Amino acid sequence: MNGKFLEGRVAVITGGSRGIGRATALALAGAGARIALVGRDQAKLAESLELVRKAGADAATFVCDVKDEAQVKQCAADVAKRFGAVHILVNNAGTAIRKNVIDFTFDEWRNLTDTNITGLWLCCKYFVPHMKGRGYGRIINLTSIMAHISSTGRGVYSATKHAVAGLTKALALELIDDKITCVAISPGFIATDLTAPLRANAEKNAELMAQTPMHRWGTPEEIASLALYICSDAASFMTGNDVLMDGGWCAQ
Protein backbone atom coordinates (compact mmCIF):
# COMPACT_ATOMS: atom_id res chain seq x y z
CA MET A 1 0.00 0.00 0.00
CA ASN A 2 2.20 2.74 -1.27
CA GLY A 3 1.31 6.27 -2.24
CA LYS A 4 -1.85 8.28 -1.80
CA PHE A 5 -4.34 5.49 -2.45
CA LEU A 6 -7.01 7.31 -0.42
CA GLU A 7 -6.68 10.53 -2.42
CA GLY A 8 -10.11 12.16 -2.64
CA ARG A 9 -11.65 10.00 0.08
CA VAL A 10 -13.20 11.58 3.17
CA ALA A 11 -12.78 9.79 6.51
CA VAL A 12 -14.86 10.53 9.61
CA ILE A 13 -13.19 9.41 12.83
CA THR A 14 -15.06 9.55 16.12
CA GLY A 15 -12.99 9.73 19.26
CA GLY A 16 -10.44 11.44 17.04
CA SER A 17 -8.89 13.58 19.75
CA ARG A 18 -6.40 11.01 21.11
CA GLY A 19 -5.11 7.45 21.15
CA ILE A 20 -6.28 5.06 18.47
CA GLY A 21 -8.51 7.70 16.88
CA ARG A 22 -5.66 10.16 16.45
CA ALA A 23 -3.28 7.47 15.17
CA THR A 24 -5.88 6.31 12.65
CA ALA A 25 -6.45 9.86 11.47
CA LEU A 26 -2.72 10.27 10.86
CA ALA A 27 -2.47 6.94 9.03
CA LEU A 28 -5.38 7.72 6.71
CA ALA A 29 -4.13 11.28 6.19
CA GLY A 30 -0.77 9.89 5.13
CA ALA A 31 -2.56 7.91 2.42
CA GLY A 32 -4.22 11.06 1.10
CA ALA A 33 -7.60 11.01 2.86
CA ARG A 34 -9.36 14.17 3.97
CA ILE A 35 -10.10 13.92 7.67
CA ALA A 36 -13.13 14.86 9.79
CA LEU A 37 -12.12 14.61 13.46
CA VAL A 38 -15.11 14.12 15.76
CA GLY A 39 -15.02 14.29 19.55
CA ARG A 40 -16.19 16.09 22.68
CA ASP A 41 -12.95 17.87 23.67
CA GLN A 42 -12.24 20.79 21.35
CA ALA A 43 -8.79 21.42 22.81
CA LYS A 44 -7.71 17.81 22.23
CA LEU A 45 -9.31 17.82 18.78
CA ALA A 46 -7.28 20.91 17.95
CA GLU A 47 -4.09 19.04 18.87
CA SER A 48 -5.04 16.21 16.53
CA LEU A 49 -5.97 18.68 13.82
CA GLU A 50 -2.55 20.31 13.94
CA LEU A 51 -0.83 16.94 13.56
CA VAL A 52 -3.08 15.82 10.72
CA ARG A 53 -2.56 19.06 8.84
CA LYS A 54 1.19 18.74 9.32
CA ALA A 55 0.83 15.38 7.57
CA GLY A 56 -0.49 17.35 4.60
CA ALA A 57 -4.17 16.49 4.86
CA ASP A 58 -7.23 18.68 4.46
CA ALA A 59 -8.91 18.31 7.86
CA ALA A 60 -11.48 19.85 10.18
CA THR A 61 -12.83 19.26 13.68
CA PHE A 62 -16.43 18.72 14.76
CA VAL A 63 -17.45 18.80 18.41
CA CYS A 64 -20.08 16.13 19.03
CA ASP A 65 -21.24 13.80 21.77
CA VAL A 66 -22.16 10.57 19.99
CA LYS A 67 -24.76 9.76 22.68
CA ASP A 68 -26.84 12.77 21.58
CA GLU A 69 -28.95 12.14 18.49
CA ALA A 70 -29.42 15.81 17.64
CA GLN A 71 -25.68 16.43 17.83
CA VAL A 72 -24.84 13.42 15.65
CA LYS A 73 -27.45 14.39 13.05
CA GLN A 74 -26.07 17.94 12.92
CA CYS A 75 -22.49 16.69 12.83
CA ALA A 76 -23.22 14.49 9.80
CA ALA A 77 -24.79 17.43 8.00
CA ASP A 78 -21.85 19.69 8.90
CA VAL A 79 -19.29 17.14 7.69
CA ALA A 80 -21.14 16.69 4.39
CA LYS A 81 -21.34 20.47 3.97
CA ARG A 82 -17.61 20.89 4.67
CA PHE A 83 -16.30 17.98 2.60
CA GLY A 84 -19.13 17.21 0.20
CA ALA A 85 -18.90 13.46 0.71
CA VAL A 86 -18.19 10.71 3.21
CA HIS A 87 -16.39 7.50 2.24
CA ILE A 88 -14.98 6.10 5.49
CA LEU A 89 -16.51 6.00 8.98
CA VAL A 90 -14.32 4.92 11.89
CA ASN A 91 -16.46 4.37 14.98
CA ASN A 92 -13.79 4.69 17.63
CA ALA A 93 -15.57 6.69 20.37
CA GLY A 94 -16.11 4.60 23.46
CA THR A 95 -15.79 4.44 27.20
CA ALA A 96 -15.22 1.84 29.92
CA ILE A 97 -16.26 1.36 33.54
CA ARG A 98 -14.63 -1.41 35.59
CA LYS A 99 -17.27 -2.71 37.95
CA ASN A 100 -19.14 -5.96 38.52
CA VAL A 101 -22.44 -6.21 36.66
CA ILE A 102 -24.80 -6.02 39.63
CA ASP A 103 -22.86 -3.13 41.16
CA PHE A 104 -23.58 -0.79 38.23
CA THR A 105 -25.89 2.12 38.88
CA PHE A 106 -28.55 2.77 36.26
CA ASP A 107 -26.79 5.98 35.18
CA GLU A 108 -23.49 4.11 34.75
CA TRP A 109 -25.25 1.44 32.69
CA ARG A 110 -26.83 4.08 30.46
CA ASN A 111 -23.59 6.01 30.04
CA LEU A 112 -21.69 2.91 28.96
CA THR A 113 -24.35 1.44 26.69
CA ASP A 114 -25.34 4.80 25.22
CA THR A 115 -21.74 5.61 24.32
CA ASN A 116 -20.57 2.22 23.08
CA ILE A 117 -23.72 0.92 21.36
CA THR A 118 -26.20 3.75 20.80
CA GLY A 119 -23.48 6.21 19.79
CA LEU A 120 -22.14 3.84 17.16
CA TRP A 121 -25.65 3.17 15.85
CA LEU A 122 -26.40 6.89 15.64
CA CYS A 123 -23.21 7.54 13.69
CA CYS A 124 -24.10 4.80 11.23
CA LYS A 125 -27.69 6.03 10.97
CA TYR A 126 -26.70 9.59 10.04
CA PHE A 127 -23.36 9.17 8.23
CA VAL A 128 -24.08 6.10 6.08
CA PRO A 129 -26.66 7.90 3.90
CA HIS A 130 -23.84 10.25 2.88
CA MET A 131 -21.70 7.23 1.98
CA LYS A 132 -24.17 5.54 -0.35
CA GLY A 133 -23.97 5.84 -4.12
CA ARG A 134 -20.22 6.45 -4.25
CA GLY A 135 -19.11 2.96 -5.32
CA TYR A 136 -16.84 2.66 -2.31
CA GLY A 137 -17.34 2.76 1.44
CA ARG A 138 -15.72 1.51 4.62
CA ILE A 139 -17.12 1.32 8.15
CA ILE A 140 -14.62 0.31 10.82
CA ASN A 141 -15.98 -0.40 14.30
CA LEU A 142 -13.55 -0.53 17.21
CA THR A 143 -14.54 -3.37 19.50
CA SER A 144 -12.21 -5.12 21.96
CA ILE A 145 -10.96 -8.52 22.99
CA MET A 146 -13.93 -8.22 25.37
CA ALA A 147 -16.13 -8.89 22.33
CA HIS A 148 -14.66 -12.41 22.43
CA ILE A 149 -14.13 -13.02 26.14
CA SER A 150 -15.10 -11.41 29.44
CA SER A 151 -13.76 -11.12 32.96
CA THR A 152 -14.66 -9.96 36.43
CA GLY A 153 -15.43 -6.27 36.42
CA ARG A 154 -15.74 -6.11 32.64
CA GLY A 155 -19.19 -7.66 32.14
CA VAL A 156 -21.15 -4.64 30.97
CA TYR A 157 -18.28 -3.35 28.84
CA SER A 158 -18.00 -6.83 27.34
CA ALA A 159 -21.74 -6.85 26.60
CA THR A 160 -21.46 -3.57 24.70
CA LYS A 161 -18.58 -4.88 22.60
CA HIS A 162 -20.42 -8.11 21.80
CA ALA A 163 -23.27 -5.88 20.60
CA VAL A 164 -20.90 -3.95 18.35
CA ALA A 165 -19.67 -7.20 16.83
CA GLY A 166 -23.28 -8.16 16.08
CA LEU A 167 -24.07 -4.78 14.54
CA THR A 168 -20.95 -5.09 12.39
CA LYS A 169 -22.24 -8.35 10.88
CA ALA A 170 -25.70 -6.92 10.27
CA LEU A 171 -24.41 -3.72 8.67
CA ALA A 172 -22.04 -5.69 6.44
CA LEU A 173 -24.95 -7.66 5.00
CA GLU A 174 -27.30 -4.70 4.73
CA LEU A 175 -24.78 -2.57 2.83
CA ILE A 176 -23.37 -5.17 0.41
CA ASP A 177 -25.24 -3.73 -2.58
CA ASP A 178 -23.97 -0.24 -1.76
CA LYS A 179 -20.35 -1.49 -1.97
CA ILE A 180 -19.82 -0.44 1.64
CA THR A 181 -17.90 -2.93 3.77
CA CYS A 182 -18.11 -3.10 7.55
CA VAL A 183 -15.30 -4.59 9.61
CA ALA A 184 -14.62 -4.61 13.35
CA ILE A 185 -11.20 -4.41 14.97
CA SER A 186 -10.76 -5.96 18.41
CA PRO A 187 -7.65 -4.55 20.10
CA GLY A 188 -6.05 -6.13 23.11
CA PHE A 189 -4.26 -3.95 25.66
CA ILE A 190 -3.07 -0.82 23.86
CA ALA A 191 -0.83 1.90 25.31
CA THR A 192 -3.06 4.99 25.31
CA ASP A 193 -3.98 7.78 27.72
CA LEU A 194 -6.91 5.69 28.93
CA THR A 195 -4.70 2.75 29.89
CA ALA A 196 -1.98 4.90 31.48
CA PRO A 197 -3.19 4.15 35.05
CA LEU A 198 -2.90 0.40 34.40
CA ARG A 199 0.59 0.79 32.98
CA ALA A 200 1.60 2.97 35.93
CA ASN A 201 0.47 0.32 38.40
CA ALA A 202 3.46 -2.03 38.56
CA GLU A 203 1.47 -4.97 39.93
CA LYS A 204 -1.42 -4.65 37.45
CA ASN A 205 0.96 -4.04 34.55
CA ALA A 206 3.01 -7.14 35.37
CA GLU A 207 -0.16 -9.23 35.68
CA LEU A 208 -1.50 -8.10 32.29
CA MET A 209 1.81 -8.58 30.52
CA ALA A 210 2.16 -12.06 32.00
CA GLN A 211 -1.20 -12.94 30.44
CA THR A 212 -0.29 -11.45 27.06
CA PRO A 213 1.75 -13.97 25.03
CA MET A 214 3.79 -11.20 23.37
CA HIS A 215 4.50 -9.71 26.84
CA ARG A 216 4.09 -6.12 25.68
CA TRP A 217 1.46 -3.45 25.12
CA GLY A 218 0.22 -2.80 21.63
CA THR A 219 0.45 0.68 20.12
CA PRO A 220 -2.25 2.88 18.59
CA GLU A 221 -0.17 2.96 15.41
CA GLU A 222 -0.45 -0.82 15.06
CA ILE A 223 -4.25 -0.61 15.21
CA ALA A 224 -4.16 2.29 12.77
CA SER A 225 -2.12 0.24 10.30
CA LEU A 226 -4.86 -2.40 10.26
CA ALA A 227 -7.51 0.27 9.73
CA LEU A 228 -5.49 1.61 6.82
CA TYR A 229 -5.37 -1.83 5.22
CA ILE A 230 -9.14 -2.26 5.64
CA CYS A 231 -9.63 1.01 3.74
CA SER A 232 -7.54 -0.20 0.82
CA ASP A 233 -8.77 -1.96 -2.32
CA ALA A 234 -6.79 -5.01 -1.17
CA ALA A 235 -9.44 -5.51 1.55
CA SER A 236 -12.48 -5.08 -0.71
CA PHE A 237 -13.56 -8.74 -0.20
CA MET A 238 -13.42 -8.35 3.58
CA THR A 239 -16.67 -7.58 5.39
CA GLY A 240 -18.71 -8.64 8.41
CA ASN A 241 -15.75 -9.95 10.38
CA ASP A 242 -13.99 -8.96 13.59
CA VAL A 243 -10.18 -8.87 13.44
CA LEU A 244 -8.30 -9.51 16.67
CA MET A 245 -5.08 -7.58 17.28
CA ASP A 246 -4.22 -8.60 20.81
CA GLY A 247 -0.69 -9.95 21.08
CA GLY A 248 -2.05 -13.51 21.20
CA TRP A 249 -4.37 -13.02 24.20
CA CYS A 250 -7.42 -14.77 22.70
CA ALA A 251 -5.34 -17.58 21.19
CA GLN A 252 -4.79 -19.02 24.66
C-alpha positions as CSV (number, residue, x, y, z in Angstrom):
1,M,0.0,0.0,0.0
2,N,2.2,2.7,-1.3
3,G,1.3,6.3,-2.2
4,K,-1.9,8.3,-1.8
5,F,-4.3,5.5,-2.5
6,L,-7.0,7.3,-0.4
7,E,-6.7,10.5,-2.4
8,G,-10.1,12.2,-2.6
9,R,-11.7,10.0,0.1
10,V,-13.2,11.6,3.2
11,A,-12.8,9.8,6.5
12,V,-14.9,10.5,9.6
13,I,-13.2,9.4,12.8
14,T,-15.1,9.5,16.1
15,G,-13.0,9.7,19.3
16,G,-10.4,11.4,17.0
17,S,-8.9,13.6,19.8
18,R,-6.4,11.0,21.1
19,G,-5.1,7.4,21.2
20,I,-6.3,5.1,18.5
21,G,-8.5,7.7,16.9
22,R,-5.7,10.2,16.4
23,A,-3.3,7.5,15.2
24,T,-5.9,6.3,12.7
25,A,-6.4,9.9,11.5
26,L,-2.7,10.3,10.9
27,A,-2.5,6.9,9.0
28,L,-5.4,7.7,6.7
29,A,-4.1,11.3,6.2
30,G,-0.8,9.9,5.1
31,A,-2.6,7.9,2.4
32,G,-4.2,11.1,1.1
33,A,-7.6,11.0,2.9
34,R,-9.4,14.2,4.0
35,I,-10.1,13.9,7.7
36,A,-13.1,14.9,9.8
37,L,-12.1,14.6,13.5
38,V,-15.1,14.1,15.8
39,G,-15.0,14.3,19.6
40,R,-16.2,16.1,22.7
41,D,-12.9,17.9,23.7
42,Q,-12.2,20.8,21.4
43,A,-8.8,21.4,22.8
44,K,-7.7,17.8,22.2
45,L,-9.3,17.8,18.8
46,A,-7.3,20.9,18.0
47,E,-4.1,19.0,18.9
48,S,-5.0,16.2,16.5
49,L,-6.0,18.7,13.8
50,E,-2.5,20.3,13.9
51,L,-0.8,16.9,13.6
52,V,-3.1,15.8,10.7
53,R,-2.6,19.1,8.8
54,K,1.2,18.7,9.3
55,A,0.8,15.4,7.6
56,G,-0.5,17.3,4.6
57,A,-4.2,16.5,4.9
58,D,-7.2,18.7,4.5
59,A,-8.9,18.3,7.9
60,A,-11.5,19.9,10.2
61,T,-12.8,19.3,13.7
62,F,-16.4,18.7,14.8
63,V,-17.5,18.8,18.4
64,C,-20.1,16.1,19.0
65,D,-21.2,13.8,21.8
66,V,-22.2,10.6,20.0
67,K,-24.8,9.8,22.7
68,D,-26.8,12.8,21.6
69,E,-29.0,12.1,18.5
70,A,-29.4,15.8,17.6
71,Q,-25.7,16.4,17.8
72,V,-24.8,13.4,15.6
73,K,-27.5,14.4,13.1
74,Q,-26.1,17.9,12.9
75,C,-22.5,16.7,12.8
76,A,-23.2,14.5,9.8
77,A,-24.8,17.4,8.0
78,D,-21.9,19.7,8.9
79,V,-19.3,17.1,7.7
80,A,-21.1,16.7,4.4
81,K,-21.3,20.5,4.0
82,R,-17.6,20.9,4.7
83,F,-16.3,18.0,2.6
84,G,-19.1,17.2,0.2
85,A,-18.9,13.5,0.7
86,V,-18.2,10.7,3.2
87,H,-16.4,7.5,2.2
88,I,-15.0,6.1,5.5
89,L,-16.5,6.0,9.0
90,V,-14.3,4.9,11.9
91,N,-16.5,4.4,15.0
92,N,-13.8,4.7,17.6
93,A,-15.6,6.7,20.4
94,G,-16.1,4.6,23.5
95,T,-15.8,4.4,27.2
96,A,-15.2,1.8,29.9
97,I,-16.3,1.4,33.5
98,R,-14.6,-1.4,35.6
99,K,-17.3,-2.7,37.9
100,N,-19.1,-6.0,38.5
101,V,-22.4,-6.2,36.7
102,I,-24.8,-6.0,39.6
103,D,-22.9,-3.1,41.2
104,F,-23.6,-0.8,38.2
105,T,-25.9,2.1,38.9
106,F,-28.5,2.8,36.3
107,D,-26.8,6.0,35.2
108,E,-23.5,4.1,34.8
109,W,-25.2,1.4,32.7
110,R,-26.8,4.1,30.5
111,N,-23.6,6.0,30.0
112,L,-21.7,2.9,29.0
113,T,-24.4,1.4,26.7
114,D,-25.3,4.8,25.2
115,T,-21.7,5.6,24.3
116,N,-20.6,2.2,23.1
117,I,-23.7,0.9,21.4
118,T,-26.2,3.8,20.8
119,G,-23.5,6.2,19.8
120,L,-22.1,3.8,17.2
121,W,-25.6,3.2,15.9
122,L,-26.4,6.9,15.6
123,C,-23.2,7.5,13.7
124,C,-24.1,4.8,11.2
125,K,-27.7,6.0,11.0
126,Y,-26.7,9.6,10.0
127,F,-23.4,9.2,8.2
128,V,-24.1,6.1,6.1
129,P,-26.7,7.9,3.9
130,H,-23.8,10.3,2.9
131,M,-21.7,7.2,2.0
132,K,-24.2,5.5,-0.4
133,G,-24.0,5.8,-4.1
134,R,-20.2,6.5,-4.3
135,G,-19.1,3.0,-5.3
136,Y,-16.8,2.7,-2.3
137,G,-17.3,2.8,1.4
138,R,-15.7,1.5,4.6
139,I,-17.1,1.3,8.2
140,I,-14.6,0.3,10.8
141,N,-16.0,-0.4,14.3
142,L,-13.6,-0.5,17.2
143,T,-14.5,-3.4,19.5
144,S,-12.2,-5.1,22.0
145,I,-11.0,-8.5,23.0
146,M,-13.9,-8.2,25.4
147,A,-16.1,-8.9,22.3
148,H,-14.7,-12.4,22.4
149,I,-14.1,-13.0,26.1
150,S,-15.1,-11.4,29.4
151,S,-13.8,-11.1,33.0
152,T,-14.7,-10.0,36.4
153,G,-15.4,-6.3,36.4
154,R,-15.7,-6.1,32.6
155,G,-19.2,-7.7,32.1
156,V,-21.2,-4.6,31.0
157,Y,-18.3,-3.4,28.8
158,S,-18.0,-6.8,27.3
159,A,-21.7,-6.9,26.6
160,T,-21.5,-3.6,24.7
161,K,-18.6,-4.9,22.6
162,H,-20.4,-8.1,21.8
163,A,-23.3,-5.9,20.6
164,V,-20.9,-3.9,18.4
165,A,-19.7,-7.2,16.8
166,G,-23.3,-8.2,16.1
167,L,-24.1,-4.8,14.5
168,T,-21.0,-5.1,12.4
169,K,-22.2,-8.3,10.9
170,A,-25.7,-6.9,10.3
171,L,-24.4,-3.7,8.7
172,A,-22.0,-5.7,6.4
173,L,-25.0,-7.7,5.0
174,E,-27.3,-4.7,4.7
175,L,-24.8,-2.6,2.8
176,I,-23.4,-5.2,0.4
177,D,-25.2,-3.7,-2.6
178,D,-24.0,-0.2,-1.8
179,K,-20.4,-1.5,-2.0
180,I,-19.8,-0.4,1.6
181,T,-17.9,-2.9,3.8
182,C,-18.1,-3.1,7.6
183,V,-15.3,-4.6,9.6
184,A,-14.6,-4.6,13.4
185,I,-11.2,-4.4,15.0
186,S,-10.8,-6.0,18.4
187,P,-7.7,-4.5,20.1
188,G,-6.0,-6.1,23.1
189,F,-4.3,-4.0,25.7
190,I,-3.1,-0.8,23.9
191,A,-0.8,1.9,25.3
192,T,-3.1,5.0,25.3
193,D,-4.0,7.8,27.7
194,L,-6.9,5.7,28.9
195,T,-4.7,2.8,29.9
196,A,-2.0,4.9,31.5
197,P,-3.2,4.2,35.1
198,L,-2.9,0.4,34.4
199,R,0.6,0.8,33.0
200,A,1.6,3.0,35.9
201,N,0.5,0.3,38.4
202,A,3.5,-2.0,38.6
203,E,1.5,-5.0,39.9
204,K,-1.4,-4.7,37.4
205,N,1.0,-4.0,34.5
206,A,3.0,-7.1,35.4
207,E,-0.2,-9.2,35.7
208,L,-1.5,-8.1,32.3
209,M,1.8,-8.6,30.5
210,A,2.2,-12.1,32.0
211,Q,-1.2,-12.9,30.4
212,T,-0.3,-11.4,27.1
213,P,1.8,-14.0,25.0
214,M,3.8,-11.2,23.4
215,H,4.5,-9.7,26.8
216,R,4.1,-6.1,25.7
217,W,1.5,-3.5,25.1
218,G,0.2,-2.8,21.6
219,T,0.4,0.7,20.1
220,P,-2.3,2.9,18.6
221,E,-0.2,3.0,15.4
222,E,-0.4,-0.8,15.1
223,I,-4.2,-0.6,15.2
224,A,-4.2,2.3,12.8
225,S,-2.1,0.2,10.3
226,L,-4.9,-2.4,10.3
227,A,-7.5,0.3,9.7
228,L,-5.5,1.6,6.8
229,Y,-5.4,-1.8,5.2
230,I,-9.1,-2.3,5.6
231,C,-9.6,1.0,3.7
232,S,-7.5,-0.2,0.8
233,D,-8.8,-2.0,-2.3
234,A,-6.8,-5.0,-1.2
235,A,-9.4,-5.5,1.5
236,S,-12.5,-5.1,-0.7
237,F,-13.6,-8.7,-0.2
238,M,-13.4,-8.4,3.6
239,T,-16.7,-7.6,5.4
240,G,-18.7,-8.6,8.4
241,N,-15.8,-9.9,10.4
242,D,-14.0,-9.0,13.6
243,V,-10.2,-8.9,13.4
244,L,-8.3,-9.5,16.7
245,M,-5.1,-7.6,17.3
246,D,-4.2,-8.6,20.8
247,G,-0.7,-10.0,21.1
248,G,-2.0,-13.5,21.2
249,W,-4.4,-13.0,24.2
250,C,-7.4,-14.8,22.7
251,A,-5.3,-17.6,21.2
252,Q,-4.8,-19.0,24.7
